Amino acid sequence: MSQQTENQGMNLPNPAEMAKTYAEVAQRASRLITQFMEKKAKDGVNAPADELGVAKAFMDLSSRLLANPYKMAQTQMNMMWDYFSLWQNTSMKMMGMPGSHPVAAPKKGDNRFKDEEWEEHFMFDFVKQSYLITARHLHDTVAGTEGLDEATQQKVNFFTRQYIDALSPSNFAMTNPEVFRETVKSNGQNLIKGLNNLLHDVESGDGQLRIRMTDTSAFEMGKNVATTPGKVVFQNELFQLIQYNPSTPEQNKKPFLIVPPWINKYYILDLREKNSMVKWATDQGHTTFIMSWINPDEKLAAKSFENYLLEGSLEAINQVCAHTGENSVNLAGYCLGGTLTMTTLA
């Protein structure tokens, strides 16, 4: 009777709901894989670029490690001893016996393991400490390697930290107690929601992961973003040129050209009427032009900074002069657009 009462008090998942959830997960995962394979087939199989020289840096690291086999063996023995101590402590914890101090503990302020289950539940505690032991020895091995030049040492240290952080058990649903609890509580609907978000991000990125940073459905061109009336007067491979007529009876003779950054849309300078540089400029009597950069894809892979200067900012200046009949322009650049503007003027 007590066992029945205990089970009734537990929030056990509904088997039928869980089966339905897993079927939906499998279906959506299949769609993701299909999209990925179609993208690869379309683009062709190319060796990944290594402009940062990461592969060479780790090859240098490997050769240095192999040059000192005694140190490698000592490191492995120390790690095996830590694993043995952890297994011993975990076994005692499983039997209800008090264990010794943790073999590995997260640093103060490490919010990845702030949930109480990481400490109280023997399984999650074992997973956590196993990860921390491996992370510590891997980091110490790389950081303590002798014979690497400073640049290579910094490079392997940096990418090793990224690798270690990526493999944290807090990043995986079945080894994160918070996610695990929510999965049981919602019969897996949290996983479906997350997978739907992933699917949407991949679809919006045409087969590549494009993580949404905001709710794009909350914005509508012409209503609450890019509200100043304008028209496209020129376009090439790199940009569109948009013209805005002045809103005043009198207008300045010299046109005004704005060069925005590559990482923002042009309407970063034309949001709403109250916070729009474009609207302000037209209200001052300026015939205003702004460049709208094309989102680059594989077709623009061969384009360089020089192309963006010659076919971008310089071409925009020529087009503004052609459309207004003037020989010069007032020019403003924002962020990286400012860098391009200064280079153009030089």
Short mmCIF file of the C-alpha atoms (twelve columns), coordinates in Angstrom:
data_MODEL
# 
_entry.id   MODEL 
# 
loop_
_atom_site.group_PDB 
_atom_site.id 
_atom_site.type_symbol 
_atom_site.label_atom_id 
_atom_site.label_alt_id 
_atom_site.label_comp_id 
_atom_site.label_asym_id 
_atom_site.label_seq_id 
_atom_site.Cartn_x 
_atom_site.Cartn_y 
_atom_site.Cartn_z 
_atom_site.pdbx_PDB_model_num 
ATOM 1   C CA . MET A 1   0.000  0.000  0.000   1 
ATOM 2   C CA . SER A 2   2.793  2.390  0.859   1 
ATOM 3   C CA . GLN A 3   4.471  1.693  -2.483  1 
ATOM 4   C CA . GLN A 4   1.213  2.463  -4.316  1 
ATOM 5   C CA . THR A 5   0.781  5.707  -2.373  1 
ATOM 6   C CA . GLU A 6   4.360  6.706  -3.152  1 
ATOM 7   C CA . ASN A 7   3.877  6.127  -6.877  1 
ATOM 8   C CA . GLN A 8   0.649  8.113  -6.866  1 
ATOM 9   C CA . GLY A 9   2.493  11.060 -5.352  1 
ATOM 10  C CA . MET A 10  5.153  11.015 -8.037  1 
ATOM 11  C CA . ASN A 11  4.706  12.993 -11.228 1 
ATOM 12  C CA . LEU A 12  5.199  10.032 -13.559 1 
ATOM 13  C CA . PRO A 13  5.068  10.677 -17.311 1 
ATOM 14  C CA . ASN A 14  2.108  9.460  -19.323 1 
ATOM 15  C CA . PRO A 15  3.443  6.603  -21.509 1 
ATOM 16  C CA . ALA A 16  1.045  7.375  -24.362 1 
ATOM 17  C CA . GLU A 17  1.932  11.076 -24.316 1 
ATOM 18  C CA . MET A 18  5.645  10.308 -24.165 1 
ATOM 19  C CA . ALA A 19  5.357  7.900  -27.115 1 
ATOM 20  C CA . LYS A 20  3.527  10.556 -29.115 1 
ATOM 21  C CA . THR A 21  6.157  13.133 -28.181 1 
ATOM 22  C CA . TYR A 22  9.055  10.908 -29.206 1 
ATOM 23  C CA . ALA A 23  7.341  10.211 -32.541 1 
ATOM 24  C CA . GLU A 24  7.054  13.961 -33.168 1 
ATOM 25  C CA . VAL A 25  10.691 14.454 -32.182 1 
ATOM 26  C CA . ALA A 26  11.791 11.730 -34.593 1 
ATOM 27  C CA . GLN A 27  9.691  13.213 -37.391 1 
ATOM 28  C CA . ARG A 28  11.078 16.716 -36.941 1 
ATOM 29  C CA . ALA A 29  14.625 15.443 -36.508 1 
ATOM 30  C CA . SER A 30  14.241 13.572 -39.785 1 
ATOM 31  C CA . ARG A 31  13.221 16.804 -41.484 1 
ATOM 32  C CA . LEU A 32  16.280 18.582 -40.081 1 
ATOM 33  C CA . ILE A 33  18.603 15.850 -41.334 1 
ATOM 34  C CA . THR A 34  16.946 15.879 -44.762 1 
ATOM 35  C CA . GLN A 35  17.357 19.658 -45.011 1 
ATOM 36  C CA . PHE A 36  20.995 19.410 -43.976 1 
ATOM 37  C CA . MET A 37  21.753 16.693 -46.531 1 
ATOM 38  C CA . GLU A 38  19.959 18.609 -49.292 1 
ATOM 39  C CA . LYS A 39  22.014 21.691 -48.452 1 
ATOM 40  C CA . LYS A 40  25.242 19.688 -48.586 1 
ATOM 41  C CA . ALA A 41  24.270 18.093 -51.898 1 
ATOM 42  C CA . LYS A 42  23.433 21.498 -53.350 1 
ATOM 43  C CA . ASP A 43  26.638 23.174 -52.196 1 
ATOM 44  C CA . GLY A 44  28.905 20.223 -52.946 1 
ATOM 45  C CA . VAL A 45  31.372 18.547 -50.608 1 
ATOM 46  C CA . ASN A 46  34.102 21.000 -49.732 1 
ATOM 47  C CA . ALA A 47  36.842 20.708 -47.155 1 
ATOM 48  C CA . PRO A 48  36.156 23.093 -44.267 1 
ATOM 49  C CA . ALA A 49  38.229 26.246 -44.373 1 
ATOM 50  C CA . ASP A 50  40.838 26.760 -41.671 1 
ATOM 51  C CA . GLU A 51  41.803 30.406 -41.997 1 
ATOM 52  C CA . LEU A 52  42.739 30.553 -38.311 1 
ATOM 53  C CA . GLY A 53  45.202 27.681 -38.583 1 
ATOM 54  C CA . VAL A 54  43.495 25.698 -35.811 1 
ATOM 55  C CA . ALA A 55  44.355 22.300 -37.312 1 
ATOM 56  C CA . LYS A 56  48.049 23.172 -37.573 1 
ATOM 57  C CA . ALA A 57  48.088 24.479 -34.003 1 
ATOM 58  C CA . PHE A 58  46.693 21.200 -32.651 1 
ATOM 59  C CA . MET A 59  49.078 19.182 -34.818 1 
ATOM 60  C CA . ASP A 60  51.923 21.108 -33.186 1 
ATOM 61  C CA . LEU A 61  50.365 20.392 -29.800 1 
ATOM 62  C CA . SER A 62  50.134 16.656 -30.554 1 
ATOM 63  C CA . SER A 63  53.771 16.457 -31.608 1 
ATOM 64  C CA . ARG A 64  54.854 18.204 -28.403 1 
ATOM 65  C CA . LEU A 65  52.766 15.851 -26.271 1 
ATOM 66  C CA . LEU A 66  54.168 12.760 -27.999 1 
ATOM 67  C CA . ALA A 67  57.677 14.070 -27.438 1 
ATOM 68  C CA . ASN A 68  57.197 13.600 -23.681 1 
ATOM 69  C CA . PRO A 69  55.494 10.190 -23.196 1 
ATOM 70  C CA . TYR A 70  56.429 10.003 -19.505 1 
ATOM 71  C CA . LYS A 71  54.494 13.173 -18.726 1 
ATOM 72  C CA . MET A 72  51.531 11.911 -20.734 1 
ATOM 73  C CA . ALA A 73  51.522 8.612  -18.840 1 
ATOM 74  C CA . GLN A 74  51.731 10.439 -15.512 1 
ATOM 75  C CA . THR A 75  48.792 12.658 -16.464 1 
ATOM 76  C CA . GLN A 76  46.705 9.636  -17.459 1 
ATOM 77  C CA . MET A 77  47.504 7.847  -14.205 1 
ATOM 78  C CA . ASN A 78  46.470 10.914 -12.198 1 
ATOM 79  C CA . MET A 79  43.198 11.107 -14.103 1 
ATOM 80  C CA . MET A 80  42.523 7.386  -13.606 1 
ATOM 81  C CA . TRP A 81  43.123 7.801  -9.874  1 
ATOM 82  C CA . ASP A 82  40.629 10.670 -9.749  1 
ATOM 83  C CA . TYR A 83  38.075 8.499  -11.578 1 
ATOM 84  C CA . PHE A 84  38.672 5.668  -9.106  1 
ATOM 85  C CA . SER A 85  38.182 8.027  -6.153  1 
ATOM 86  C CA . LEU A 86  34.981 9.353  -7.707  1 
ATOM 87  C CA . TRP A 87  33.618 5.847  -8.266  1 
ATOM 88  C CA . GLN A 88  34.442 4.952  -4.660  1 
ATOM 89  C CA . ASN A 89  32.678 8.059  -3.323  1 
ATOM 90  C CA . THR A 90  29.658 7.483  -5.558  1 
ATOM 91  C CA . SER A 91  29.360 3.851  -4.445  1 
ATOM 92  C CA . MET A 92  29.344 4.956  -0.810  1 
ATOM 93  C CA . LYS A 93  26.730 7.601  -1.604  1 
ATOM 94  C CA . MET A 94  24.513 5.018  -3.321  1 
ATOM 95  C CA . MET A 95  24.652 2.830  -0.216  1 
ATOM 96  C CA . GLY A 96  23.699 5.740  2.016   1 
ATOM 97  C CA . MET A 97  27.144 6.023  3.564   1 
ATOM 98  C CA . PRO A 98  28.825 9.397  4.033   1 
ATOM 99  C CA . GLY A 99  31.496 9.985  1.414   1 
ATOM 100 C CA . SER A 100 34.630 12.067 1.546   1 
ATOM 101 C CA . HIS A 101 35.090 15.461 -0.038  1 
ATOM 102 C CA . PRO A 102 34.219 15.763 -3.754  1 
ATOM 103 C CA . VAL A 103 36.989 14.790 -6.127  1 
ATOM 104 C CA . ALA A 104 36.107 17.761 -8.338  1 
ATOM 105 C CA . ALA A 105 33.908 20.760 -7.572  1 
ATOM 106 C CA . PRO A 106 32.755 23.614 -9.805  1 
ATOM 107 C CA . LYS A 107 34.341 26.993 -9.312  1 
ATOM 108 C CA . LYS A 108 32.489 29.602 -7.307  1 
ATOM 109 C CA . GLY A 109 30.004 31.394 -9.521  1 
ATOM 110 C CA . ASP A 110 29.703 28.547 -12.060 1 
ATOM 111 C CA . ASN A 111 25.959 28.796 -12.659 1 
ATOM 112 C CA . ARG A 112 25.890 25.696 -14.844 1 
ATOM 113 C CA . PHE A 113 25.690 23.539 -11.724 1 
ATOM 114 C CA . LYS A 114 23.631 25.727 -9.393  1 
ATOM 115 C CA . ASP A 115 20.652 23.349 -9.311  1 
ATOM 116 C CA . GLU A 116 20.538 21.324 -6.067  1 
ATOM 117 C CA . GLU A 117 20.230 18.024 -7.948  1 
ATOM 118 C CA . TRP A 118 23.806 18.366 -9.179  1 
ATOM 119 C CA . GLU A 119 24.874 17.897 -5.574  1 
ATOM 120 C CA . GLU A 120 22.122 15.797 -4.004  1 
ATOM 121 C CA . HIS A 121 21.371 13.174 -6.668  1 
ATOM 122 C CA . PHE A 122 24.186 10.640 -6.957  1 
ATOM 123 C CA . MET A 123 23.733 10.199 -10.727 1 
ATOM 124 C CA . PHE A 124 23.922 13.902 -11.594 1 
ATOM 125 C CA . ASP A 125 26.715 14.387 -9.068  1 
ATOM 126 C CA . PHE A 126 28.669 11.570 -10.738 1 
ATOM 127 C CA . VAL A 127 28.107 13.047 -14.208 1 
ATOM 128 C CA . LYS A 128 29.127 16.508 -12.991 1 
ATOM 129 C CA . GLN A 129 32.320 15.360 -11.295 1 
ATOM 130 C CA . SER A 130 33.273 13.097 -14.221 1 
ATOM 131 C CA . TYR A 131 33.030 16.091 -16.522 1 
ATOM 132 C CA . LEU A 132 34.970 18.366 -14.172 1 
ATOM 133 C CA . ILE A 133 37.745 15.787 -13.754 1 
ATOM 134 C CA . THR A 134 38.107 15.355 -17.505 1 
ATOM 135 C CA . ALA A 135 37.933 19.104 -18.100 1 
ATOM 136 C CA . ARG A 136 40.577 19.821 -15.480 1 
ATOM 137 C CA . HIS A 137 43.079 17.272 -16.766 1 
ATOM 138 C CA . LEU A 138 42.503 18.216 -20.401 1 
ATOM 139 C CA . HIS A 139 42.970 21.898 -19.666 1 
ATOM 140 C CA . ASP A 140 46.063 21.307 -17.520 1 
ATOM 141 C CA . THR A 141 47.607 19.038 -20.158 1 
ATOM 142 C CA . VAL A 142 47.167 21.594 -22.930 1 
ATOM 143 C CA . ALA A 143 48.168 24.592 -20.821 1 
ATOM 144 C CA . GLY A 144 51.234 22.788 -19.472 1 
ATOM 145 C CA . THR A 145 52.618 21.708 -22.839 1 
ATOM 146 C CA . GLU A 146 56.150 22.970 -23.354 1 
ATOM 147 C CA . GLY A 147 57.782 24.074 -26.593 1 
ATOM 148 C CA . LEU A 148 54.875 25.885 -28.265 1 
ATOM 149 C CA . ASP A 149 55.259 29.476 -29.367 1 
ATOM 150 C CA . GLU A 150 53.052 32.016 -27.609 1 
ATOM 151 C CA . ALA A 151 50.548 32.455 -30.449 1 
ATOM 152 C CA . THR A 152 50.045 28.692 -30.864 1 
ATOM 153 C CA . GLN A 153 49.745 28.215 -27.097 1 
ATOM 154 C CA . GLN A 154 47.045 30.877 -26.842 1 
ATOM 155 C CA . LYS A 155 45.207 29.378 -29.813 1 
ATOM 156 C CA . VAL A 156 45.092 25.816 -28.461 1 
ATOM 157 C CA . ASN A 157 44.182 27.083 -24.983 1 
ATOM 158 C CA . PHE A 158 41.280 29.108 -26.385 1 
ATOM 159 C CA . PHE A 159 39.810 26.365 -28.579 1 
ATOM 160 C CA . THR A 160 40.301 23.749 -25.876 1 
ATOM 161 C CA . ARG A 161 38.228 25.888 -23.507 1 
ATOM 162 C CA . GLN A 162 35.490 26.178 -26.147 1 
ATOM 163 C CA . TYR A 163 35.521 22.406 -26.625 1 
ATOM 164 C CA . ILE A 164 35.390 21.745 -22.887 1 
ATOM 165 C CA . ASP A 165 32.535 24.204 -22.340 1 
ATOM 166 C CA . ALA A 166 30.560 22.759 -25.252 1 
ATOM 167 C CA . LEU A 167 30.689 19.269 -23.717 1 
ATOM 168 C CA . SER A 168 29.325 20.377 -20.349 1 
ATOM 169 C CA . PRO A 169 26.536 18.022 -19.180 1 
ATOM 170 C CA . SER A 170 24.407 21.106 -18.551 1 
ATOM 171 C CA . ASN A 171 24.194 21.489 -22.342 1 
ATOM 172 C CA . PHE A 172 22.447 18.141 -22.872 1 
ATOM 173 C CA . ALA A 173 18.831 17.411 -22.027 1 
ATOM 174 C CA . MET A 174 19.277 13.979 -20.434 1 
ATOM 175 C CA . THR A 175 22.197 15.031 -18.215 1 
ATOM 176 C CA . ASN A 176 20.740 18.353 -17.052 1 
ATOM 177 C CA . PRO A 177 18.458 17.873 -14.024 1 
ATOM 178 C CA . GLU A 178 16.496 21.061 -14.710 1 
ATOM 179 C CA . VAL A 179 15.729 20.037 -18.287 1 
ATOM 180 C CA . PHE A 180 15.079 16.449 -17.198 1 
ATOM 181 C CA . ARG A 181 12.491 17.573 -14.640 1 
ATOM 182 C CA . GLU A 182 10.761 19.829 -17.150 1 
ATOM 183 C CA . THR A 183 10.750 17.024 -19.727 1 
ATOM 184 C CA . VAL A 184 8.992  14.667 -17.317 1 
ATOM 185 C CA . LYS A 185 6.632  17.389 -16.117 1 
ATOM 186 C CA . SER A 186 5.571  18.421 -19.633 1 
ATOM 187 C CA . ASN A 187 5.633  14.902 -21.131 1 
ATOM 188 C CA . GLY A 188 8.405  16.068 -23.439 1 
ATOM 189 C CA . GLN A 189 6.582  19.087 -24.824 1 
ATOM 190 C CA . ASN A 190 9.543  21.300 -23.911 1 
ATOM 191 C CA . LEU A 191 11.694 19.240 -26.295 1 
ATOM 192 C CA . ILE A 192 9.099  19.553 -29.037 1 
ATOM 193 C CA . LYS A 193 9.003  23.316 -28.537 1 
ATOM 194 C CA . GLY A 194 12.788 23.565 -28.671 1 
ATOM 195 C CA . LEU A 195 13.002 21.365 -31.752 1 
ATOM 196 C CA . ASN A 196 10.326 23.454 -33.455 1 
ATOM 197 C CA . ASN A 197 12.387 26.574 -32.722 1 
ATOM 198 C CA . LEU A 198 15.477 24.862 -34.150 1 
ATOM 199 C CA . LEU A 199 13.557 23.765 -37.236 1 
ATOM 200 C CA . HIS A 200 12.269 27.296 -37.779 1 
ATOM 201 C CA . ASP A 201 15.781 28.751 -37.423 1 
ATOM 202 C CA . VAL A 202 17.196 26.248 -39.928 1 
ATOM 203 C CA . GLU A 203 14.352 26.857 -42.377 1 
ATOM 204 C CA . SER A 204 14.769 30.635 -42.149 1 
ATOM 205 C CA . GLY A 205 18.497 30.173 -42.776 1 
ATOM 206 C CA . ASP A 206 17.896 28.109 -45.929 1 
ATOM 207 C CA . GLY A 207 19.368 24.960 -44.424 1 
ATOM 208 C CA . GLN A 208 21.839 26.730 -42.138 1 
ATOM 209 C CA . LEU A 209 21.317 27.570 -38.484 1 
ATOM 210 C CA . ARG A 210 20.257 31.203 -38.158 1 
ATOM 211 C CA . ILE A 211 19.389 31.780 -34.510 1 
ATOM 212 C CA . ARG A 212 16.625 34.304 -33.969 1 
ATOM 213 C CA . MET A 213 17.595 37.039 -31.536 1 
ATOM 214 C CA . THR A 214 14.128 38.582 -31.446 1 
ATOM 215 C CA . ASP A 215 10.535 38.012 -32.499 1 
ATOM 216 C CA . THR A 216 10.677 38.952 -36.172 1 
ATOM 217 C CA . SER A 217 6.894  38.741 -36.498 1 
ATOM 218 C CA . ALA A 218 6.602  41.803 -34.236 1 
ATOM 219 C CA . PHE A 219 8.004  44.089 -36.939 1 
ATOM 220 C CA . GLU A 220 6.391  45.152 -40.187 1 
ATOM 221 C CA . MET A 221 8.228  47.142 -42.816 1 
ATOM 222 C CA . GLY A 222 6.748  50.600 -43.241 1 
ATOM 223 C CA . LYS A 223 4.724  50.482 -40.005 1 
ATOM 224 C CA . ASN A 224 7.037  50.103 -37.021 1 
ATOM 225 C CA . VAL A 225 10.382 49.807 -38.836 1 
ATOM 226 C CA . ALA A 226 11.699 51.541 -41.991 1 
ATOM 227 C CA . THR A 227 8.834  54.038 -41.818 1 
ATOM 228 C CA . THR A 228 10.271 56.808 -44.015 1 
ATOM 229 C CA . PRO A 229 8.930  56.593 -47.606 1 
ATOM 230 C CA . GLY A 230 11.675 55.874 -50.135 1 
ATOM 231 C CA . LYS A 231 12.383 54.045 -53.380 1 
ATOM 232 C CA . VAL A 232 15.165 51.862 -54.772 1 
ATOM 233 C CA . VAL A 233 16.932 53.730 -57.592 1 
ATOM 234 C CA . PHE A 234 19.886 51.398 -58.220 1 
ATOM 235 C CA . GLN A 235 21.012 47.842 -57.515 1 
ATOM 236 C CA . ASN A 236 24.050 45.684 -58.226 1 
ATOM 237 C CA . GLU A 237 25.501 42.476 -56.748 1 
ATOM 238 C CA . LEU A 238 26.443 44.128 -53.456 1 
ATOM 239 C CA . PHE A 239 23.790 46.685 -52.546 1 
ATOM 240 C CA . GLN A 240 20.580 48.544 -53.277 1 
ATOM 241 C CA . LEU A 241 20.528 52.341 -53.261 1 
ATOM 242 C CA . ILE A 242 17.419 53.869 -51.679 1 
ATOM 243 C CA . GLN A 243 16.448 57.514 -52.232 1 
ATOM 244 C CA . TYR A 244 14.352 59.634 -49.835 1 
ATOM 245 C CA . ASN A 245 13.043 63.005 -50.954 1 
ATOM 246 C CA . PRO A 246 13.162 65.981 -48.557 1 
ATOM 247 C CA . SER A 247 9.942  66.807 -46.703 1 
ATOM 248 C CA . THR A 248 10.548 70.586 -46.697 1 
ATOM 249 C CA . PRO A 249 9.513  73.212 -49.281 1 
ATOM 250 C CA . GLU A 250 13.165 74.142 -49.765 1 
ATOM 251 C CA . GLN A 251 15.929 71.592 -50.136 1 
ATOM 252 C CA . ASN A 252 19.689 71.521 -49.921 1 
ATOM 253 C CA . LYS A 253 21.467 71.296 -53.235 1 
ATOM 254 C CA . LYS A 254 24.097 68.755 -52.229 1 
ATOM 255 C CA . PRO A 255 22.684 65.215 -51.664 1 
ATOM 256 C CA . PHE A 256 23.352 63.231 -48.505 1 
ATOM 257 C CA . LEU A 257 24.589 59.600 -48.681 1 
ATOM 258 C CA . ILE A 258 24.649 57.248 -45.679 1 
ATOM 259 C CA . VAL A 259 26.846 54.124 -45.674 1 
ATOM 260 C CA . PRO A 260 25.533 51.662 -43.034 1 
ATOM 261 C CA . PRO A 261 27.470 48.693 -41.597 1 
ATOM 262 C CA . TRP A 262 27.427 45.249 -43.195 1 
ATOM 263 C CA . ILE A 263 26.131 43.560 -40.055 1 
ATOM 264 C CA . ASN A 264 22.959 45.675 -39.760 1 
ATOM 265 C CA . LYS A 265 20.057 46.303 -42.077 1 
ATOM 266 C CA . TYR A 266 19.828 49.816 -43.470 1 
ATOM 267 C CA . TYR A 267 16.795 50.557 -41.308 1 
ATOM 268 C CA . ILE A 268 18.948 50.597 -38.198 1 
ATOM 269 C CA . LEU A 269 19.032 54.302 -39.152 1 
ATOM 270 C CA . ASP A 270 15.328 54.420 -40.028 1 
ATOM 271 C CA . LEU A 271 13.339 52.677 -37.309 1 
ATOM 272 C CA . ARG A 272 10.323 54.802 -36.403 1 
ATOM 273 C CA . GLU A 273 9.597  58.474 -36.940 1 
ATOM 274 C CA . LYS A 274 10.861 59.488 -33.502 1 
ATOM 275 C CA . ASN A 275 14.174 57.629 -33.793 1 
ATOM 276 C CA . SER A 276 15.061 57.788 -37.477 1 
ATOM 277 C CA . MET A 277 18.156 59.547 -38.776 1 
ATOM 278 C CA . VAL A 278 16.746 59.280 -42.300 1 
ATOM 279 C CA . LYS A 279 13.533 61.068 -41.247 1 
ATOM 280 C CA . TRP A 280 15.567 63.740 -39.462 1 
ATOM 281 C CA . ALA A 281 17.719 64.302 -42.585 1 
ATOM 282 C CA . THR A 282 14.721 64.672 -44.908 1 
ATOM 283 C CA . ASP A 283 13.116 67.074 -42.427 1 
ATOM 284 C CA . GLN A 284 16.273 69.204 -42.691 1 
ATOM 285 C CA . GLY A 285 15.817 69.463 -46.455 1 
ATOM 286 C CA . HIS A 286 18.338 66.809 -47.512 1 
ATOM 287 C CA . THR A 287 17.783 64.558 -50.506 1 
ATOM 288 C CA . THR A 288 18.924 61.465 -48.671 1 
ATOM 289 C CA . PHE A 289 20.323 58.202 -50.007 1 
ATOM 290 C CA . ILE A 290 21.188 55.086 -48.022 1 
ATOM 291 C CA . MET A 291 22.852 51.851 -49.062 1 
ATOM 292 C CA . SER A 292 21.161 48.527 -48.287 1 
ATOM 293 C CA . TRP A 293 23.741 45.734 -48.391 1 
ATOM 294 C CA . ILE A 294 22.782 42.440 -50.014 1 
ATOM 295 C CA . ASN A 295 22.955 39.423 -47.681 1 
ATOM 296 C CA . PRO A 296 26.064 37.599 -48.975 1 
ATOM 297 C CA . ASP A 297 25.976 33.945 -49.988 1 
ATOM 298 C CA . GLU A 298 28.303 31.584 -51.834 1 
ATOM 299 C CA . LYS A 299 27.952 33.677 -54.997 1 
ATOM 300 C CA . LEU A 300 29.846 36.509 -53.298 1 
ATOM 301 C CA . ALA A 301 32.576 34.298 -51.822 1 
ATOM 302 C CA . ALA A 302 35.235 35.832 -54.066 1 
ATOM 303 C CA . LYS A 303 34.337 39.428 -53.197 1 
ATOM 304 C CA . SER A 304 36.921 41.266 -51.108 1 
ATOM 305 C CA . PHE A 305 37.110 44.559 -49.230 1 
ATOM 306 C CA . GLU A 306 38.348 46.145 -52.439 1 
ATOM 307 C CA . ASN A 307 35.190 45.016 -54.228 1 
ATOM 308 C CA . TYR A 308 33.024 46.517 -51.503 1 
ATOM 309 C CA . LEU A 309 34.922 49.779 -51.905 1 
ATOM 310 C CA . LEU A 310 34.856 49.952 -55.715 1 
ATOM 311 C CA . GLU A 311 31.475 48.324 -56.354 1 
ATOM 312 C CA . GLY A 312 29.974 49.522 -53.090 1 
ATOM 313 C CA . SER A 313 30.671 52.951 -51.637 1 
ATOM 314 C CA . LEU A 314 32.346 54.452 -54.734 1 
ATOM 315 C CA . GLU A 315 29.598 53.148 -57.004 1 
ATOM 316 C CA . ALA A 316 26.982 54.552 -54.619 1 
ATOM 317 C CA . ILE A 317 28.610 58.001 -54.767 1 
ATOM 318 C CA . ASN A 318 28.630 57.868 -58.570 1 
ATOM 319 C CA . GLN A 319 24.968 56.826 -58.662 1 
ATOM 320 C CA . VAL A 320 23.916 59.588 -56.240 1 
ATOM 321 C CA . CYS A 321 25.664 62.157 -58.428 1 
ATOM 322 C CA . ALA A 322 24.048 60.697 -61.548 1 
ATOM 323 C CA . HIS A 323 20.550 60.791 -60.044 1 
ATOM 324 C CA . THR A 324 20.852 64.342 -58.690 1 
ATOM 325 C CA . GLY A 325 23.093 65.959 -61.280 1 
ATOM 326 C CA . GLU A 326 25.546 67.076 -58.594 1 
ATOM 327 C CA . ASN A 327 29.316 66.591 -58.618 1 
ATOM 328 C CA . SER A 328 29.769 65.944 -54.888 1 
ATOM 329 C CA . VAL A 329 27.872 64.532 -51.917 1 
ATOM 330 C CA . ASN A 330 27.694 64.842 -48.157 1 
ATOM 331 C CA . LEU A 331 28.832 61.471 -46.856 1 
ATOM 332 C CA . ALA A 332 28.260 59.737 -43.508 1 
ATOM 333 C CA . GLY A 333 29.290 56.252 -42.397 1 
ATOM 334 C CA . TYR A 334 28.049 54.242 -39.437 1 
ATOM 335 C CA . CYS A 335 30.060 51.550 -37.597 1 
ATOM 336 C CA . LEU A 336 31.873 49.407 -40.206 1 
ATOM 337 C CA . GLY A 337 30.253 51.628 -42.790 1 
ATOM 338 C CA . GLY A 338 32.353 54.401 -41.262 1 
ATOM 339 C CA . THR A 339 35.503 52.331 -41.786 1 
ATOM 340 C CA . LEU A 340 34.538 51.805 -45.418 1 
ATOM 341 C CA . THR A 341 33.733 55.517 -45.765 1 
ATOM 342 C CA . MET A 342 37.123 56.580 -44.394 1 
ATOM 343 C CA . THR A 343 38.873 54.133 -46.721 1 
ATOM 344 C CA . THR A 344 36.860 55.484 -49.647 1 
ATOM 345 C CA . LEU A 345 37.837 59.062 -48.826 1 
ATOM 346 C CA . ALA A 346 41.486 58.072 -48.509 1 
# 
